Amino acid sequence: MLEKINKELVPIKAHYFLYNAATGPIIPFLPVIAKQLGFSGFLVGIIYTILPISGLLAKPLFYSIAEKFNLHKIFFLTFQAILAISFFSIYFIPKINHQSIGNVTLACHAETYLHICPYNTSDRFSDEALSQASVSNTTHSSCKLSCQGSSEAFSELCHGWQLNQFCGLVNTNIEPDTKFEFTAGFNIDDNQNIMSCLHVKIKNVTFDDDKPVHPFCDVKDKPMYTQCVANCTDVPEMKKIFNELDGKDTHLTTNYQFHLFLWSCVVSWIGMAVVTSIADSICNDILGNERINEFGKQKLWGYIGFGIFCISTGYLVDLFSRGIPDKDYSCIFYIMLVGMIFDIIVSGTLDKKSVDRTDDDPSVLWELGAVAREGRVLVFIFWCVGAGICTGVVWNFLFWYTEDIATNKDWLKTLQGLLVGVQYFLGELPFNFISARVLKKLGHINVMSLVLIIYAVRFMAYSLITNPWIYLLVELLHGPTLGLCRPTMIAYGDKIAPSGTRATMQGLVGAIFEGIGVSIGSLICGRLMDDYGGMLTFRIFSVGALSWLSIYWMLQLLLRKAKAYPLHQGHSHLASYATPSDAILMTTSQELQTY
């Protein structure tokens, strides 16, 4: 059996396995790591708007330099080290210290409330924040208040609250900076969302003597109002409300933690883009023209490493997080570091012998002009953007949503790791094998429509199911969505590309899908998650996928009427079809996979 192993291909197989085993587990967990650090959904959306673009810009830039000066091996090893260091540096970024302190209004009548309202009247708290601040198993919570003193306020404290220590301040001149401080006790379940404000019903208050007092004000016309500063750091359910109090906490972009996280990720994405492109080039060089169809078999080891280590690291995170409030992601970073060190050692045995680029290559700008003049290419690009938007939502915010809806978080990371395992082993990988037959049976236009329809079903399922463990069944739909999406993009893009522009077309499709589609999807989803919560966000994207599909159908109809469709131009078919191994080749040789 060992005699059948091609020893020449063992190093490249080992690279794909180790590289994906090292970087794979950390990539899907990055959004929830950012969430635990204190970033809002909108900030994470901004980050994932930038990352695909940075990778797509870096790939042709550094690869062309490597080609021109024959620096493939130097760049290959250097960027592996760079991405390992940049990824590992995220481990040391401190958590943002949310104090849960803000200005509120004390309103005292027959009942006493704290009115917590956005400072800007046009703003509103997100549904997620209001839900967290209104539902809790905690029977009693408390906040410390420092309130503005006035003659009216001290009169109610004296007569209504029956606190004799304040009676001497009634009907006297009160200094503007006079304050009175106390601790307000309340039940979170009693909180009410009225208009754009959260009303916290105070059950009792205590002062320095620790005697509970019922806060009742005997006012006839209107409640007694006074401004206070509330400190609710011991009430985690109120944290998100106070985070949004200054206007959706977008001011956190000024925090150094945000910039450290952003630039660590940008450098990592650049490193992954360069390493991926050079590794694929080296693999093609080793295989040669005679064995190029075996390319997918080499990349398959990357899928195996990615899936296995995502599942195992999710379990390890839960295991090491027992008994602590936050998840301990340290094992992910150390596994990544060790895996990359072994990968660098293995990669040191690899080298590229031939140069792909020739001086006779046509101008990229000229090719792009030829591509842009084709109507059916523009409609295809429109579909790629829509598919990229849907994919960005799943890649970057599915874990985020499971964090929000999970009632028991003890084994949440294990679940998230299993979700990735189902996506790859039971979803995407099998559909890579059967994609050629599906495309031949249904046709590319129908498959592209099917992808958007199933994305719509998938998003609606997320919004309706409240038990995240059932998502393991939903993730089987990852096959007929992304598992069909990538081969369809490659095969259809290859066929409709004008003569002599195939390479440019494939680069353009990858750039549109990730650089525009995934980026837009991440940005919009991050904002919607903050404003409306995950349930409504996924329903919006479900309707959006169907709306995008409707426009796509109308554009296809216009193309047919204009006779711009390939069938009307003498083509007898839409695309060529491939064997199962070639289907994997088509899929795995794409642009940088950001998830």
C-alpha positions as CSV (number, residue, x, y, z in Angstrom):
1,M,0.0,0.0,0.0
2,L,2.8,2.4,0.9
3,E,4.4,1.7,-2.5
4,K,1.4,3.4,-4.1
5,I,1.9,6.7,-2.3
6,N,3.4,9.4,-4.5
7,K,6.1,10.8,-2.2
8,E,6.5,13.8,-4.4
9,L,3.0,14.9,-3.5
10,V,3.2,14.3,0.2
11,P,4.6,17.7,1.1
12,I,1.9,19.7,-0.7
13,K,-0.8,17.5,0.8
14,A,0.7,18.1,4.2
15,H,0.8,21.8,3.6
16,Y,-2.9,22.0,2.7
17,F,-3.8,19.9,5.7
18,L,-1.7,21.8,8.2
19,Y,-2.5,25.2,6.8
20,N,-6.2,24.7,7.0
21,A,-6.0,22.9,10.3
22,A,-4.2,26.0,11.7
23,T,-6.1,28.9,10.1
24,G,-9.5,27.2,9.6
25,P,-10.7,27.0,13.2
26,I,-9.8,30.6,14.0
27,I,-11.6,32.1,11.0
28,P,-15.2,31.2,11.8
29,F,-14.8,32.1,15.5
30,L,-13.3,35.6,14.8
31,P,-16.7,37.4,14.8
32,V,-17.8,36.0,18.1
33,I,-14.3,36.6,19.6
34,A,-14.8,40.3,18.5
35,K,-18.3,40.2,20.1
36,Q,-16.8,39.0,23.4
37,L,-14.2,41.8,23.2
38,G,-17.1,44.2,23.2
39,F,-17.6,45.1,19.5
40,S,-21.0,45.8,18.2
41,G,-22.5,44.0,15.1
42,F,-22.0,47.1,13.1
43,L,-18.3,47.3,13.9
44,V,-17.8,43.6,13.0
45,G,-19.6,44.4,9.8
46,I,-17.1,47.2,9.1
47,I,-14.2,44.8,9.7
48,Y,-15.6,42.2,7.4
49,T,-16.3,44.7,4.7
50,I,-12.6,45.6,4.7
51,L,-11.1,42.1,5.0
52,P,-12.2,40.6,1.6
53,I,-11.1,43.7,-0.2
54,S,-7.7,43.7,1.4
55,G,-7.1,40.0,0.5
56,L,-8.3,40.5,-3.1
57,L,-6.0,43.5,-3.6
58,A,-3.0,41.9,-2.0
59,K,-3.2,38.7,-4.0
60,P,-2.4,40.0,-7.5
61,L,0.0,42.6,-6.1
62,F,2.3,40.3,-4.2
63,Y,1.9,37.4,-6.6
64,S,3.0,39.5,-9.5
65,I,6.1,40.7,-7.5
66,A,6.9,37.0,-6.7
67,E,6.5,36.1,-10.4
68,K,8.7,39.0,-11.6
69,F,11.6,38.5,-9.2
70,N,11.1,34.7,-8.7
71,L,10.4,35.2,-4.9
72,H,7.8,32.5,-4.6
73,K,9.4,30.5,-1.8
74,I,10.6,33.6,0.1
75,F,7.1,35.1,0.0
76,F,5.5,31.7,0.7
77,L,7.4,31.2,4.0
78,T,7.4,34.9,5.0
79,F,3.7,35.4,4.7
80,Q,3.0,32.2,6.6
81,A,5.0,33.6,9.5
82,I,3.3,37.0,9.2
83,L,-0.2,35.6,9.3
84,A,0.7,33.4,12.2
85,I,2.1,36.3,14.2
86,S,-0.9,38.6,13.3
87,F,-3.5,36.0,14.2
88,F,-1.8,35.2,17.5
89,S,-1.6,38.9,18.4
90,I,-5.4,39.0,18.6
91,Y,-5.2,36.7,21.6
92,F,-3.6,39.6,23.6
93,I,-6.1,42.3,22.7
94,P,-7.9,43.3,26.0
95,K,-11.6,43.4,26.4
96,I,-13.3,46.8,26.0
97,N,-14.4,48.0,29.5
98,H,-18.1,48.8,29.3
99,Q,-18.9,50.5,32.5
100,S,-22.7,50.4,32.1
101,I,-22.9,54.0,33.3
102,G,-25.1,56.6,31.8
103,N,-27.4,59.5,32.3
104,V,-31.0,58.6,33.2
105,T,-34.2,60.3,34.5
106,L,-35.7,59.5,37.8
107,A,-39.5,59.9,37.6
108,C,-41.4,59.6,40.9
109,H,-45.2,59.3,41.4
110,A,-47.3,56.5,42.9
111,E,-44.6,54.3,41.4
112,T,-41.0,55.3,40.7
113,Y,-39.2,54.6,37.4
114,L,-35.9,55.2,35.8
115,H,-36.3,56.4,32.2
116,I,-33.4,55.3,30.1
117,C,-33.7,57.0,26.7
118,P,-31.3,57.5,23.7
119,Y,-29.7,60.9,23.9
120,N,-30.7,61.6,20.3
121,T,-34.5,61.6,19.8
122,S,-34.2,60.0,16.4
123,D,-32.3,57.0,17.7
124,R,-33.8,53.9,19.3
125,F,-32.4,50.9,21.2
126,S,-32.1,47.7,19.3
127,D,-34.6,44.9,19.9
128,E,-31.8,42.7,21.2
129,A,-30.8,45.2,23.8
130,L,-34.4,45.8,24.9
131,S,-34.9,42.0,25.1
132,Q,-31.9,41.4,27.2
133,A,-32.9,44.2,29.6
134,S,-36.5,42.9,29.9
135,V,-36.1,39.2,30.4
136,S,-33.9,37.5,33.0
137,N,-33.9,34.7,35.5
138,T,-32.4,37.1,38.1
139,T,-34.9,37.8,40.8
140,H,-33.4,41.0,42.0
141,S,-30.9,43.6,40.5
142,S,-29.7,47.0,41.6
143,C,-28.0,50.1,40.3
144,K,-26.3,52.9,42.1
145,L,-27.7,56.3,41.4
146,S,-26.3,59.8,41.9
147,C,-29.2,62.3,41.3
148,Q,-29.5,66.1,41.0
149,G,-30.8,67.7,44.2
150,S,-33.5,70.3,44.2
151,S,-36.0,71.7,46.7
152,E,-38.8,69.8,45.0
153,A,-36.7,66.5,45.1
154,F,-35.8,66.9,48.8
155,S,-39.4,67.7,49.6
156,E,-40.5,64.3,48.2
157,L,-37.6,62.5,49.8
158,C,-38.8,64.0,53.1
159,H,-42.5,63.6,52.9
160,G,-43.0,60.8,50.3
161,W,-40.0,58.6,51.0
162,Q,-40.1,59.7,54.7
163,L,-36.4,60.3,55.0
164,N,-35.9,62.8,57.8
165,Q,-32.3,63.5,56.9
166,F,-33.5,65.5,53.9
167,C,-36.3,67.5,55.6
168,G,-33.9,70.3,56.5
169,L,-33.2,71.0,52.8
170,V,-36.8,71.7,51.9
171,N,-37.6,75.3,51.0
172,T,-33.9,76.3,51.1
173,N,-31.5,77.5,48.5
174,I,-29.9,74.4,46.9
175,E,-26.4,74.6,45.3
176,P,-26.5,73.6,41.6
177,D,-24.0,70.7,42.2
178,T,-25.9,69.2,45.1
179,K,-26.4,65.5,44.7
180,F,-28.1,62.7,46.6
181,E,-27.0,59.1,46.2
182,F,-28.8,55.8,46.8
183,T,-29.1,52.2,45.5
184,A,-32.2,51.3,43.5
185,G,-33.5,47.7,43.5
186,F,-35.6,46.3,40.7
187,N,-36.7,43.2,38.9
188,I,-35.6,43.0,35.3
189,D,-38.8,41.3,34.3
190,D,-40.7,44.4,35.3
191,N,-38.9,46.6,32.9
192,Q,-41.0,48.1,30.1
193,N,-40.3,49.3,26.6
194,I,-42.4,52.5,26.1
195,M,-41.9,54.5,23.0
196,S,-38.1,54.6,22.4
197,C,-37.2,54.4,26.1
198,L,-36.7,51.6,28.7
199,H,-38.6,52.2,31.9
200,V,-37.1,50.5,34.9
201,K,-39.6,50.1,37.8
202,I,-37.9,50.6,41.1
203,K,-39.2,48.4,43.9
204,N,-37.1,49.9,46.8
205,V,-34.2,52.1,47.5
206,T,-31.5,52.1,50.2
207,F,-29.3,54.8,51.5
208,D,-26.3,54.6,53.8
209,D,-28.2,53.0,56.6
210,D,-29.2,50.0,54.3
211,K,-32.8,50.3,55.3
212,P,-35.2,49.6,52.4
213,V,-37.5,52.4,51.5
214,H,-40.5,52.3,49.1
215,P,-40.1,55.3,46.7
216,F,-43.5,56.9,46.7
217,C,-44.1,60.5,45.8
218,D,-47.3,62.3,46.7
219,V,-47.5,64.6,43.8
220,K,-50.9,65.6,42.4
221,D,-50.3,67.0,38.9
222,K,-47.2,65.3,37.5
223,P,-44.3,63.1,38.6
224,M,-41.2,64.6,40.2
225,Y,-38.4,64.4,37.7
226,T,-34.7,64.7,38.3
227,Q,-31.6,63.8,36.3
228,C,-29.3,61.0,37.6
229,V,-26.2,59.1,36.7
230,A,-26.8,55.4,36.9
231,N,-24.0,52.8,37.5
232,C,-25.3,49.3,36.6
233,T,-22.0,47.5,36.2
234,D,-23.3,44.6,38.3
235,V,-26.3,44.0,36.0
236,P,-25.0,42.3,32.8
237,E,-28.5,42.3,31.3
238,M,-28.4,46.1,31.2
239,K,-24.9,46.3,29.6
240,K,-26.1,46.5,26.0
241,I,-28.6,49.2,26.7
242,F,-25.9,51.4,28.2
243,N,-23.5,50.6,25.4
244,E,-26.1,52.0,22.9
245,L,-27.0,55.0,25.1
246,D,-24.6,57.3,23.3
247,G,-25.9,56.3,19.8
248,K,-25.3,52.7,18.8
249,D,-21.8,52.7,20.3
250,T,-20.3,53.6,16.9
251,H,-17.9,55.8,18.9
252,L,-16.0,52.6,19.8
253,T,-14.2,52.9,16.5
254,T,-11.9,55.3,18.4
255,N,-10.9,52.6,20.9
256,Y,-7.5,51.2,20.4
257,Q,-8.9,47.6,20.7
258,F,-10.9,48.1,17.5
259,H,-7.8,49.2,15.6
260,L,-5.6,46.5,17.0
261,F,-8.2,43.9,16.0
262,L,-8.9,45.4,12.6
263,W,-5.2,45.6,11.5
264,S,-4.3,42.2,12.9
265,C,-7.1,40.7,10.8
266,V,-6.1,42.8,7.7
267,V,-2.5,41.6,7.9
268,S,-3.7,38.0,8.4
269,W,-6.1,38.2,5.4
270,I,-3.3,39.6,3.3
271,G,-1.0,36.8,4.4
272,M,-3.7,34.1,3.7
273,A,-4.3,35.6,0.2
274,V,-0.6,35.4,-0.7
275,V,0.0,32.0,0.8
276,T,-3.1,30.5,-0.9
277,S,-2.2,31.8,-4.3
278,I,1.4,30.7,-4.2
279,A,0.6,27.3,-2.7
280,D,-1.9,26.6,-5.6
281,S,0.7,27.8,-8.1
282,I,3.3,25.5,-6.5
283,C,0.8,22.6,-6.5
284,N,0.1,23.1,-10.2
285,D,3.8,23.2,-10.9
286,I,4.4,19.9,-9.1
287,L,1.5,18.2,-10.9
288,G,2.3,19.5,-14.4
289,N,0.0,19.5,-17.3
290,E,-0.2,15.7,-17.3
291,R,-1.7,15.4,-13.8
292,I,-3.5,18.8,-13.5
293,N,-6.8,16.9,-12.9
294,E,-5.4,15.7,-9.6
295,F,-5.3,19.2,-8.2
296,G,-8.6,18.8,-6.4
297,K,-7.4,15.7,-4.7
298,Q,-4.5,17.6,-3.1
299,K,-6.8,20.5,-2.0
300,L,-9.2,17.9,-0.5
301,W,-6.7,17.5,2.4
302,G,-7.4,21.1,3.3
303,Y,-11.1,20.4,3.7
304,I,-10.2,17.5,6.0
305,G,-8.0,19.6,8.2
306,F,-10.4,22.5,8.3
307,G,-13.4,20.3,9.3
308,I,-11.7,18.1,11.8
309,F,-10.0,20.9,13.7
310,C,-13.1,23.2,13.7
311,I,-15.1,20.5,15.4
312,S,-12.3,19.6,17.9
313,T,-11.4,23.2,18.8
314,G,-15.0,24.1,19.5
315,Y,-15.2,21.3,22.0
316,L,-11.9,22.3,23.6
317,V,-13.0,25.9,24.0
318,D,-16.1,24.7,26.0
319,L,-13.9,22.3,28.0
320,F,-11.5,25.0,29.1
321,S,-14.3,27.5,29.7
322,R,-16.0,25.7,32.5
323,G,-16.7,27.8,35.5
324,I,-15.8,31.1,33.9
325,P,-18.3,33.7,32.5
326,D,-16.5,34.3,29.2
327,K,-15.3,31.7,26.7
328,D,-11.6,30.9,26.8
329,Y,-10.4,30.9,23.2
330,S,-6.7,30.4,24.1
331,C,-6.5,26.8,22.7
332,I,-7.6,28.1,19.3
333,F,-4.7,30.5,19.1
334,Y,-2.1,28.0,20.4
335,I,-3.3,25.3,18.0
336,M,-3.0,27.9,15.2
337,L,0.5,28.8,16.2
338,V,1.7,25.2,16.5
339,G,0.0,24.2,13.2
340,M,1.6,27.1,11.4
341,I,5.1,26.3,12.7
342,F,4.8,22.7,11.4
343,D,3.4,24.1,8.1
344,I,6.4,26.4,7.7
345,I,8.7,23.4,8.3
346,V,6.9,21.4,5.7
347,S,6.6,24.3,3.2
348,G,10.4,24.8,3.4
349,T,10.7,21.6,1.2
350,L,8.4,23.1,-1.5
351,D,9.5,25.4,-4.3
352,K,8.2,26.6,-7.6
353,K,10.3,25.7,-10.6
354,S,8.6,27.4,-13.5
355,V,7.1,30.9,-14.1
356,D,3.5,31.1,-15.3
357,R,3.5,34.7,-16.6
358,T,4.8,35.6,-20.1
359,D,5.4,38.9,-21.8
360,D,2.7,38.0,-24.3
361,D,-0.1,38.2,-21.8
362,P,-2.9,40.6,-22.9
363,S,-3.6,43.8,-21.0
364,V,-5.9,43.2,-18.0
365,L,-7.6,46.6,-18.7
366,W,-8.3,45.6,-22.3
367,E,-9.7,42.2,-21.2
368,L,-11.9,43.9,-18.5
369,G,-13.3,46.2,-21.2
370,A,-14.2,43.3,-23.4
371,V,-15.9,41.5,-20.5
372,A,-17.9,44.6,-19.4
373,R,-19.4,45.0,-22.9
374,E,-21.2,41.7,-22.6
375,G,-24.8,42.1,-21.3
376,R,-25.1,38.5,-20.1
377,V,-21.8,39.0,-18.2
378,L,-23.3,42.0,-16.3
379,V,-26.4,40.0,-15.4
380,F,-24.1,37.2,-14.2
381,I,-22.1,39.7,-12.1
382,F,-25.4,40.9,-10.6
383,W,-26.2,37.4,-9.5
384,C,-22.7,37.0,-8.0
385,V,-23.2,40.1,-5.9
386,G,-26.4,38.7,-4.5
387,A,-24.9,35.3,-3.8
388,G,-22.0,37.0,-2.1
389,I,-24.3,39.0,0.1
390,C,-26.0,35.9,1.3
391,T,-22.8,34.0,1.8
392,G,-21.3,36.9,3.9
393,V,-24.3,36.7,6.2
394,V,-23.7,33.0,6.9
395,W,-19.9,33.3,7.2
396,N,-19.8,36.2,9.6
397,F,-23.0,36.3,11.6
398,L,-24.4,32.8,12.0
399,F,-22.3,32.2,15.1
400,W,-23.2,35.6,16.3
401,Y,-26.9,34.8,16.1
402,T,-26.5,31.4,17.9
403,E,-24.8,33.3,20.7
404,D,-27.9,35.5,21.1
405,I,-30.5,32.8,21.1
406,A,-28.7,30.1,23.0
407,T,-30.1,29.7,26.5
408,N,-27.4,27.4,27.7
409,K,-23.9,28.4,26.5
410,D,-22.0,25.5,28.2
411,W,-21.5,23.6,24.9
412,L,-22.2,26.5,22.5
413,K,-18.7,26.4,21.0
414,T,-19.0,22.6,20.4
415,L,-22.2,23.3,18.6
416,Q,-20.6,26.0,16.5
417,G,-17.7,23.6,15.6
418,L,-20.2,20.9,14.6
419,L,-22.1,23.5,12.4
420,V,-18.9,24.0,10.4
421,G,-18.3,20.3,10.3
422,V,-21.8,19.7,8.8
423,Q,-21.3,22.6,6.4
424,Y,-18.2,21.1,5.0
425,F,-18.5,17.3,5.3
426,L,-22.2,16.8,4.8
427,G,-23.0,20.0,2.8
428,E,-20.3,21.6,0.6
429,L,-18.0,18.6,0.0
430,P,-20.7,16.2,-1.3
431,F,-22.2,18.9,-3.6
432,N,-18.7,19.6,-5.0
433,F,-18.8,16.0,-6.3
434,I,-22.3,16.1,-7.7
435,S,-22.2,19.7,-8.9
436,A,-21.3,18.8,-12.5
437,R,-24.3,16.4,-12.8
438,V,-26.7,18.9,-11.2
439,L,-25.5,21.7,-13.6
440,K,-25.9,19.4,-16.6
441,K,-29.4,18.2,-15.4
442,L,-30.8,21.6,-14.5
443,G,-28.8,24.2,-16.4
444,H,-26.8,27.0,-15.0
445,I,-29.5,29.6,-15.0
446,N,-31.8,27.3,-13.0
447,V,-29.1,26.4,-10.5
448,M,-28.3,30.0,-9.9
449,S,-32.0,30.6,-9.2
450,L,-32.0,27.6,-6.9
451,V,-29.1,28.9,-4.9
452,L,-30.9,32.1,-4.0
453,I,-34.2,30.3,-3.3
454,I,-32.5,27.9,-0.8
455,Y,-30.6,30.8,0.8
456,A,-34.0,32.4,1.3
457,V,-35.4,29.2,2.9
458,R,-32.2,28.9,5.0
459,F,-32.5,32.4,6.4
460,M,-36.2,32.0,7.2
461,A,-35.4,28.7,9.0
462,Y,-32.8,30.6,11.2
463,S,-35.4,33.2,12.1
464,L,-38.1,30.6,13.0
465,I,-36.0,28.1,15.0
466,T,-35.2,29.1,18.5
467,N,-33.1,26.0,19.4
468,P,-29.7,26.5,17.8
469,W,-28.9,22.7,18.0
470,I,-31.6,22.2,15.3
471,Y,-29.3,24.3,13.0
472,L,-27.3,21.1,12.5
473,L,-30.1,20.0,10.2
474,V,-30.4,23.4,8.6
475,E,-26.7,23.4,7.7
476,L,-27.3,20.6,5.3
477,L,-28.6,23.4,3.1
478,H,-25.0,24.7,2.9
479,G,-24.5,22.1,0.1
480,P,-27.1,23.4,-2.3
481,T,-26.2,27.0,-1.5
482,L,-22.4,27.6,-1.3
483,G,-21.7,24.0,-2.5
484,L,-23.4,24.7,-5.8
485,C,-22.6,28.4,-5.9
486,R,-18.9,28.2,-6.4
487,P,-18.8,25.6,-9.2
488,T,-21.6,27.4,-10.9
489,M,-19.7,30.7,-10.8
490,I,-16.6,29.0,-12.2
491,A,-18.2,27.0,-14.9
492,Y,-20.7,29.6,-16.1
493,G,-18.1,32.4,-15.9
494,D,-15.7,30.4,-17.9
495,K,-18.2,29.7,-20.7
496,I,-19.6,33.2,-21.1
497,A,-16.3,34.9,-21.0
498,P,-15.4,36.6,-24.4
499,S,-12.6,34.9,-26.3
500,G,-9.2,35.3,-24.7
501,T,-10.6,36.6,-21.3
502,R,-11.2,33.4,-19.3
503,A,-8.5,34.1,-16.7
504,T,-9.7,37.7,-16.3
505,M,-13.3,36.6,-16.0
506,Q,-12.5,34.1,-13.2
507,G,-10.5,36.8,-11.3
508,L,-13.4,39.3,-11.8
509,V,-16.0,36.8,-10.5
510,G,-13.9,36.1,-7.4
511,A,-13.5,39.8,-6.8
512,I,-17.2,40.6,-7.3
513,F,-18.3,37.7,-5.1
514,E,-16.1,38.4,-2.1
515,G,-14.9,42.0,-2.6
516,I,-18.4,43.4,-3.3
517,G,-21.0,40.7,-2.3
518,V,-19.5,39.4,0.9
519,S,-18.4,42.9,2.0
520,I,-21.9,44.4,1.4
521,G,-23.6,41.5,3.1
522,S,-21.4,41.8,6.2
523,L,-21.9,45.6,6.5
524,I,-25.7,45.5,6.1
525,C,-26.1,42.5,8.4
526,G,-24.0,44.0,11.1
527,R,-26.1,47.1,11.2
528,L,-29.4,45.2,11.1
529,M,-28.2,42.9,13.9
530,D,-27.7,45.9,16.1
531,D,-30.9,47.7,15.2
532,Y,-33.4,44.9,14.9
533,G,-31.8,41.7,16.4
534,G,-31.0,38.5,14.6
535,M,-34.5,37.1,14.1
536,L,-35.8,40.1,12.1
537,T,-32.4,40.4,10.3
538,F,-32.6,36.9,8.9
539,R,-36.1,37.5,7.8
540,I,-35.1,40.6,6.0
541,F,-32.3,38.8,4.2
542,S,-34.8,35.9,3.3
543,V,-37.1,38.4,1.6
544,G,-34.1,40.2,0.1
545,A,-32.8,37.0,-1.5
546,L,-36.1,36.4,-3.2
547,S,-36.3,40.0,-4.3
548,W,-32.8,39.7,-5.8
549,L,-33.9,36.6,-7.6
550,S,-36.9,38.3,-9.0
551,I,-34.7,41.1,-10.5
552,Y,-32.3,38.5,-11.8
553,W,-35.2,36.7,-13.6
554,M,-36.4,39.9,-15.1
555,L,-32.9,40.7,-16.4
556,Q,-32.6,37.2,-17.9
557,L,-35.9,37.8,-19.6
558,L,-34.7,41.1,-21.1
559,L,-31.6,39.3,-22.4
560,R,-33.6,36.7,-24.1
561,K,-35.8,39.3,-25.8
562,A,-32.7,41.2,-26.8
563,K,-31.2,38.0,-28.2
564,A,-28.1,38.5,-26.0
565,Y,-28.4,35.0,-24.6
566,P,-25.7,32.5,-25.6
567,L,-28.3,30.2,-27.2
568,H,-29.2,33.0,-29.7
569,Q,-25.6,33.5,-30.6
570,G,-24.8,30.1,-32.0
571,H,-23.8,28.3,-28.8
572,S,-25.3,24.9,-28.4
573,H,-24.7,24.7,-24.6
574,L,-24.0,27.0,-21.7
575,A,-21.0,25.3,-20.1
576,S,-18.8,22.3,-20.1
577,Y,-19.2,19.7,-17.4
578,A,-16.6,18.0,-15.2
579,T,-16.0,14.8,-13.4
580,P,-16.3,14.8,-9.6
581,S,-12.6,15.3,-9.1
582,D,-12.7,18.2,-11.5
583,A,-15.6,19.7,-9.7
584,I,-13.5,19.9,-6.6
585,L,-10.7,21.4,-8.7
586,M,-13.1,24.1,-9.9
587,T,-14.2,24.9,-6.4
588,T,-11.0,24.8,-4.4
589,S,-8.9,26.7,-6.9
590,Q,-11.1,29.8,-6.3
591,E,-10.1,33.1,-4.7
592,L,-9.2,33.3,-1.0
593,Q,-11.8,31.5,1.1
594,T,-12.6,33.8,4.0
595,Y,-14.5,31.1,5.8
